[in-house]
Amino acid sequence: MYDLKRSRTVYGKNRSLSLRPASNEKLTVAVTALDRLGGGFRMPTEVRGEGRRSPDGVWHGRLILKGYGDPALRTDDLRRLAKRLRDQGIRRVTGAIGGDETYFDKVRVGPGWKPSFYKDESPPLSALIVNRAHIDGRMSDNPARAAAAHFKRALKAAGIAVPGRTITTSADAGSAVLAQNRSKKTSWFVRRMNKVSDNFFAEMLLKQLGAHLRGSGTTADGAAIVRSELRQRGIPLRGVRIADGSGLSSFDRLTAKAVGYLVISAISDEDIGRSFRRSLPVAGVDGTLEDRMRSGAAYRHVRAKTGTTSRSSALSGYVTNASFVPRYVFSILQNGNPIPYWNARAAQDRFAQVLARAAQ
């Protein structure tokens, strides 16, 4: 526990113990994405044309939907893309409708995940995914192919004839960009990720870091960027292991000291501080803390990221004073085999209430 007003640590126990962080892992992704991508960064989704358009409105060739990692792409976005093609005068497509997911690798899960986490905890990871891979009442194992099928339906709904099949493919580098959609901002994704602890967003942001900054859309390359960010911020890395973005991996390790330092660095950062603070659930108000600390001094004065797996329970964030100015930063990481999560949460909430009373 760190007192921001007096700039000193006022309590600590096993601060350097290397523990499974559960979803406190998302804090590392949040800070890195806001800093390295920027809060205003948006991910494109392109419609690429391979062929030519004749004067009668026929596109002779293929149309390819190319994804760049937007995890919130929806059918409404595809309908807007289809309408733009219709507005350009395209009335028929002779070739196939393709889905291109090559901006990321094709590994659908994070390292060290339990088999049950696939689809139950996160949709399959892909640079091109629509409706979180849902189509016809099920979740597809091939998100790019499902996205192409969604796009074909959108084209038909826009009045464009598409007799060809749907395929997964790689668009030619020189193909024309006929239409483009832009995602929501990074700051929106980070807020959504932390508020509801969205595993899928965390993993997609991690791969985005690798793809955008290292030219390789893999979990490992994204994790390397995160570790670089932590080092740059002076976070103590002894006992820290970044394996994935969500905290589902059995390989992830953080220390309470590292998380505390990270929170201090983030909320004090003029460039990302506001977005980071707004991303954290508020006690008794929203997100994963909506039903916790709904009364007492902690109510509305604790902003913190939760974390829960069968082996770990965590709560890390900060406490504000009566004027809602940050006063204390804290990090609680608890591990067990299994962890008694109900008791762990009760202990975390009691600790936060004590801090909140001291802050007022």
C-alpha positions as CSV (number, residue, x, y, z in Angstrom):
1,M,0.0,0.0,0.0
2,Y,1.4,3.4,-1.0
3,D,0.5,6.8,0.3
4,L,0.5,9.2,-2.6
5,K,0.2,12.3,-0.3
6,R,3.3,11.3,1.7
7,S,5.1,9.5,-1.1
8,R,5.9,6.4,0.9
9,T,4.9,2.8,1.3
10,V,2.9,2.4,4.5
11,Y,2.2,-1.3,4.4
12,G,3.5,-4.3,2.6
13,K,3.5,-8.1,3.0
14,N,5.1,-10.5,0.5
15,R,5.3,-7.7,-2.0
16,S,7.9,-9.4,-4.2
17,L,6.2,-12.8,-4.2
18,S,5.7,-14.1,-7.7
19,L,2.0,-15.0,-8.1
20,R,-0.6,-15.7,-10.6
21,P,-2.4,-12.4,-11.3
22,A,-5.6,-13.5,-12.9
23,S,-7.2,-10.5,-14.6
24,N,-4.8,-8.1,-13.0
25,E,-2.7,-9.0,-16.0
26,K,-5.0,-6.8,-18.0
27,L,-3.5,-3.8,-16.2
28,T,-0.2,-4.3,-18.0
29,V,-2.0,-4.5,-21.4
30,A,-4.1,-1.4,-20.6
31,V,-1.1,0.8,-19.8
32,T,0.9,-0.5,-22.8
33,A,-1.9,-0.1,-25.3
34,L,-2.7,3.4,-24.2
35,D,0.9,4.4,-24.3
36,R,2.3,2.6,-27.3
37,L,-0.8,2.6,-29.6
38,G,-2.3,5.8,-28.2
39,G,-5.7,6.4,-26.8
40,G,-7.0,7.6,-30.2
41,F,-5.7,4.7,-32.3
42,R,-8.3,2.9,-34.5
43,M,-8.1,-0.4,-36.4
44,P,-9.2,-0.5,-40.0
45,T,-11.2,-3.2,-41.7
46,E,-10.8,-3.0,-45.5
47,V,-12.8,-4.2,-48.5
48,R,-10.2,-5.0,-51.2
49,G,-11.0,-5.7,-54.8
50,E,-9.0,-8.0,-57.0
51,G,-10.2,-7.5,-60.5
52,R,-12.0,-4.6,-62.4
53,R,-15.4,-3.0,-62.6
54,S,-17.1,-2.8,-65.9
55,P,-19.4,0.1,-66.9
56,D,-22.5,-1.9,-66.2
57,G,-21.7,-2.2,-62.5
58,V,-20.2,-5.7,-62.5
59,W,-17.0,-6.4,-60.5
60,H,-15.1,-9.0,-62.4
61,G,-13.1,-10.7,-59.7
62,R,-13.0,-11.2,-56.0
63,L,-13.9,-9.0,-53.0
64,I,-11.8,-9.6,-49.9
65,L,-12.6,-8.4,-46.4
66,K,-9.3,-7.8,-44.7
67,G,-9.1,-7.5,-40.9
68,Y,-6.6,-5.7,-38.8
69,G,-7.6,-6.9,-35.4
70,D,-10.8,-5.0,-34.6
71,P,-12.4,-7.2,-31.8
72,A,-15.7,-5.2,-31.9
73,L,-16.5,-5.6,-35.6
74,R,-20.2,-6.2,-36.1
75,T,-22.6,-7.0,-38.9
76,D,-23.8,-3.3,-38.9
77,D,-20.2,-2.3,-39.9
78,L,-20.3,-4.8,-42.8
79,R,-23.7,-3.4,-43.9
80,R,-22.1,0.1,-44.0
81,L,-19.2,-1.3,-46.1
82,A,-21.7,-3.0,-48.5
83,K,-23.7,0.2,-48.9
84,R,-20.5,2.1,-49.8
85,L,-19.8,-0.4,-52.6
86,R,-23.4,-0.1,-53.8
87,D,-23.0,3.7,-53.8
88,Q,-19.9,3.2,-56.0
89,G,-22.2,1.6,-58.6
90,I,-21.2,-2.1,-58.0
91,R,-24.3,-4.3,-58.6
92,R,-22.7,-7.7,-59.1
93,V,-19.5,-9.6,-58.1
94,T,-18.5,-12.5,-60.2
95,G,-15.8,-14.0,-58.0
96,A,-15.5,-15.3,-54.4
97,I,-16.0,-13.3,-51.2
98,G,-12.8,-13.7,-49.2
99,G,-11.8,-13.2,-45.6
100,D,-8.2,-12.2,-44.8
101,E,-6.9,-12.7,-41.3
102,T,-3.2,-12.7,-42.1
103,Y,-2.5,-9.5,-40.0
104,F,-2.3,-11.8,-37.0
105,D,-1.2,-15.4,-36.7
106,K,-3.8,-18.2,-36.6
107,V,-3.3,-19.3,-33.1
108,R,-6.8,-19.2,-31.5
109,V,-5.9,-19.3,-27.8
110,G,-3.2,-18.0,-25.4
111,P,-0.3,-20.1,-24.1
112,G,-1.0,-22.0,-21.0
113,W,-4.8,-21.9,-21.3
114,K,-6.9,-24.8,-20.1
115,P,-8.7,-26.4,-23.0
116,S,-12.1,-25.3,-21.5
117,F,-11.1,-21.6,-21.9
118,Y,-11.4,-21.9,-25.7
119,K,-14.8,-20.3,-26.5
120,D,-16.0,-20.4,-22.9
121,E,-13.6,-17.6,-21.8
122,S,-12.7,-16.1,-25.1
123,P,-13.8,-16.4,-28.8
124,P,-11.1,-17.8,-31.1
125,L,-8.5,-15.1,-31.8
126,S,-8.3,-13.8,-35.3
127,A,-7.4,-10.5,-37.1
128,L,-10.8,-10.8,-38.8
129,I,-13.7,-11.6,-36.6
130,V,-17.3,-10.4,-36.7
131,N,-19.8,-10.7,-33.9
132,R,-17.2,-12.5,-31.8
133,A,-17.2,-15.3,-34.3
134,H,-20.9,-16.0,-33.9
135,I,-22.9,-17.0,-37.0
136,D,-26.2,-18.9,-37.3
137,G,-26.5,-19.4,-33.6
138,R,-23.0,-20.9,-33.0
139,M,-19.4,-19.8,-32.5
140,S,-17.3,-20.6,-35.5
141,D,-13.8,-22.2,-35.4
142,N,-13.0,-20.2,-38.5
143,P,-13.7,-16.6,-37.8
144,A,-12.4,-15.3,-41.1
145,R,-14.6,-17.6,-43.1
146,A,-17.6,-16.7,-40.9
147,A,-16.8,-13.0,-41.4
148,A,-16.7,-13.5,-45.2
149,A,-20.1,-15.2,-45.0
150,H,-21.5,-12.3,-43.0
151,F,-20.1,-9.9,-45.6
152,K,-21.7,-11.9,-48.4
153,R,-25.1,-11.6,-46.7
154,A,-24.5,-7.8,-46.2
155,L,-23.7,-7.4,-49.9
156,K,-26.9,-9.3,-50.9
157,A,-29.0,-7.1,-48.5
158,A,-27.5,-4.0,-50.1
159,G,-28.7,-5.3,-53.5
160,I,-25.4,-6.6,-54.8
161,A,-25.6,-10.0,-56.5
162,V,-22.9,-12.4,-55.2
163,P,-23.2,-15.9,-56.7
164,G,-19.6,-16.9,-55.7
165,R,-18.5,-18.9,-52.7
166,T,-16.9,-17.6,-49.5
167,I,-13.3,-18.5,-48.8
168,T,-10.3,-17.6,-46.5
169,T,-7.5,-16.1,-48.4
170,S,-4.8,-13.4,-48.4
171,A,-5.4,-10.2,-50.4
172,D,-2.9,-9.2,-52.9
173,A,-0.7,-6.4,-51.6
174,G,-1.5,-4.3,-54.7
175,S,-5.2,-4.8,-54.6
176,A,-7.4,-1.7,-54.5
177,V,-9.1,-0.6,-51.2
178,L,-12.7,0.0,-52.2
179,A,-14.1,0.8,-48.7
180,Q,-12.9,1.0,-45.2
181,N,-14.3,0.8,-41.7
182,R,-12.5,2.2,-38.6
183,S,-12.9,0.7,-35.2
184,K,-13.5,2.4,-31.9
185,K,-10.6,4.1,-30.2
186,T,-8.0,2.3,-28.0
187,S,-9.3,4.1,-25.0
188,W,-12.7,2.6,-25.5
189,F,-11.4,-0.9,-25.8
190,V,-9.2,-0.5,-22.7
191,R,-12.2,0.9,-20.7
192,R,-14.4,-2.0,-21.8
193,M,-11.6,-4.5,-21.2
194,N,-11.1,-3.4,-17.6
195,K,-14.6,-2.6,-16.6
196,V,-16.1,-6.0,-17.5
197,S,-12.7,-7.9,-17.6
198,D,-13.1,-8.9,-21.2
199,N,-10.5,-11.6,-22.0
200,F,-11.0,-11.4,-25.7
201,F,-10.3,-7.7,-25.9
202,A,-7.2,-8.2,-23.8
203,E,-5.8,-10.9,-26.1
204,M,-6.6,-9.0,-29.2
205,L,-5.0,-5.8,-27.9
206,L,-1.9,-7.8,-27.1
207,K,-1.6,-9.2,-30.6
208,Q,-2.3,-5.7,-32.0
209,L,0.7,-4.4,-30.1
210,G,2.9,-7.1,-31.7
211,A,1.5,-6.5,-35.2
212,H,1.5,-2.7,-35.1
213,L,4.9,-2.3,-33.4
214,R,6.9,-5.4,-34.4
215,G,5.2,-6.5,-37.6
216,S,4.2,-9.8,-36.1
217,G,0.6,-10.3,-34.7
218,T,1.5,-12.9,-32.2
219,T,0.9,-13.2,-28.5
220,A,4.6,-13.6,-27.9
221,D,5.5,-10.4,-29.7
222,G,2.8,-8.5,-27.9
223,A,4.0,-9.8,-24.6
224,A,7.5,-8.5,-25.5
225,I,6.1,-5.0,-26.1
226,V,4.4,-5.1,-22.7
227,R,7.6,-6.2,-20.9
228,S,9.4,-3.4,-22.7
229,E,6.8,-0.9,-21.4
230,L,7.1,-2.1,-17.9
231,R,10.9,-1.8,-18.0
232,Q,10.6,1.7,-19.5
233,R,8.4,2.7,-16.6
234,G,10.8,1.4,-14.0
235,I,8.5,-1.4,-12.9
236,P,10.5,-4.1,-10.9
237,L,10.5,-7.1,-13.2
238,R,11.9,-9.7,-10.8
239,G,9.2,-12.4,-10.6
240,V,7.2,-11.0,-13.5
241,R,6.2,-13.2,-16.5
242,I,4.0,-11.9,-19.2
243,A,2.5,-14.9,-21.1
244,D,-0.8,-13.6,-22.4
245,G,-3.0,-10.5,-22.1
246,S,-6.0,-11.7,-20.1
247,G,-4.4,-13.5,-17.1
248,L,-5.9,-16.9,-18.1
249,S,-2.5,-18.4,-18.7
250,S,-1.0,-20.6,-16.0
251,F,2.4,-19.1,-17.0
252,D,1.5,-15.5,-16.0
253,R,3.2,-14.1,-12.9
254,L,3.1,-10.7,-11.3
255,T,4.1,-9.3,-7.9
256,A,2.1,-6.9,-5.8
257,K,5.1,-4.6,-5.9
258,A,5.1,-4.5,-9.7
259,V,1.4,-4.0,-9.9
260,G,1.4,-1.2,-7.3
261,Y,4.3,0.6,-9.1
262,L,2.4,0.2,-12.4
263,V,-0.8,1.7,-11.0
264,I,1.2,4.7,-9.6
265,S,2.9,5.2,-12.9
266,A,-0.3,5.0,-14.9
267,I,-2.5,7.3,-12.8
268,S,0.3,9.9,-12.6
269,D,1.0,9.9,-16.4
270,E,-0.3,13.1,-18.0
271,D,-0.8,11.4,-21.4
272,I,-2.7,8.2,-20.3
273,G,-3.7,8.8,-16.7
274,R,-7.2,10.0,-17.4
275,S,-8.1,7.1,-19.7
276,F,-6.5,4.6,-17.4
277,R,-8.4,5.9,-14.3
278,R,-11.7,5.9,-16.2
279,S,-11.1,2.3,-17.3
280,L,-11.1,0.9,-13.7
281,P,-14.4,-0.3,-12.1
282,V,-15.8,1.9,-9.4
283,A,-16.8,0.2,-6.1
284,G,-20.6,-0.3,-5.9
285,V,-21.2,1.5,-9.2
286,D,-20.1,-0.4,-12.3
287,G,-18.2,-3.2,-14.0
288,T,-16.9,-6.1,-11.9
289,L,-17.2,-4.0,-8.7
290,E,-20.9,-3.1,-9.3
291,D,-22.0,-5.6,-6.6
292,R,-19.1,-5.1,-4.2
293,M,-18.5,-2.4,-1.6
294,R,-22.0,-0.9,-2.2
295,S,-21.9,1.0,1.1
296,G,-19.3,2.3,3.6
297,A,-16.4,4.5,2.9
298,A,-15.2,2.5,-0.1
299,Y,-18.4,3.2,-2.1
300,R,-17.4,5.2,-5.1
301,H,-14.0,5.9,-3.6
302,V,-12.3,2.7,-4.7
303,R,-11.3,2.2,-8.3
304,A,-9.7,-1.1,-8.9
305,K,-9.2,-4.1,-11.3
306,T,-10.5,-7.4,-10.1
307,G,-9.2,-10.8,-11.0
308,T,-10.6,-14.3,-10.5
309,T,-9.5,-17.8,-11.5
310,S,-9.6,-21.1,-9.7
311,R,-6.1,-20.4,-8.5
312,S,-6.0,-16.7,-8.0
313,S,-8.0,-13.7,-6.7
314,A,-6.8,-10.1,-7.0
315,L,-7.8,-6.5,-6.5
316,S,-5.5,-3.7,-7.4
317,G,-6.1,0.0,-7.9
318,Y,-6.4,3.2,-5.8
319,V,-8.5,4.9,-3.2
320,T,-9.6,8.5,-3.3
321,N,-10.2,11.1,-0.6
322,A,-13.4,13.0,0.1
323,S,-12.7,15.2,-3.0
324,F,-12.2,12.1,-5.1
325,V,-8.4,12.8,-5.4
326,P,-6.3,9.6,-5.4
327,R,-4.7,9.1,-2.0
328,Y,-3.7,5.4,-1.7
329,V,-2.6,2.8,-4.2
330,F,-2.8,-0.8,-3.3
331,S,-2.4,-4.3,-4.8
332,I,-3.7,-7.6,-3.4
333,L,-2.7,-10.8,-5.1
334,Q,-3.9,-14.1,-3.5
335,N,-3.2,-17.6,-4.7
336,G,-4.5,-21.0,-3.7
337,N,-5.1,-24.5,-4.9
338,P,-7.9,-23.8,-5.3
339,I,-8.4,-20.2,-4.0
340,P,-11.5,-19.7,-1.7
341,Y,-12.6,-16.8,-3.9
342,W,-15.5,-15.8,-1.7
343,N,-13.3,-15.4,1.4
344,A,-10.6,-13.8,-0.7
345,R,-13.0,-11.2,-2.0
346,A,-14.4,-10.5,1.5
347,A,-10.8,-9.9,2.8
348,Q,-10.0,-7.6,-0.2
349,D,-13.2,-5.5,0.4
350,R,-12.5,-5.2,4.1
351,F,-8.9,-4.0,3.3
352,A,-10.3,-1.5,0.8
353,Q,-12.9,-0.2,3.3
354,V,-10.1,0.4,5.9
355,L,-8.1,2.4,3.3
356,A,-11.1,4.4,2.3
357,R,-11.9,5.4,5.8
358,A,-8.3,6.5,6.3
359,A,-8.4,8.5,3.1
360,Q,-11.5,10.6,4.0
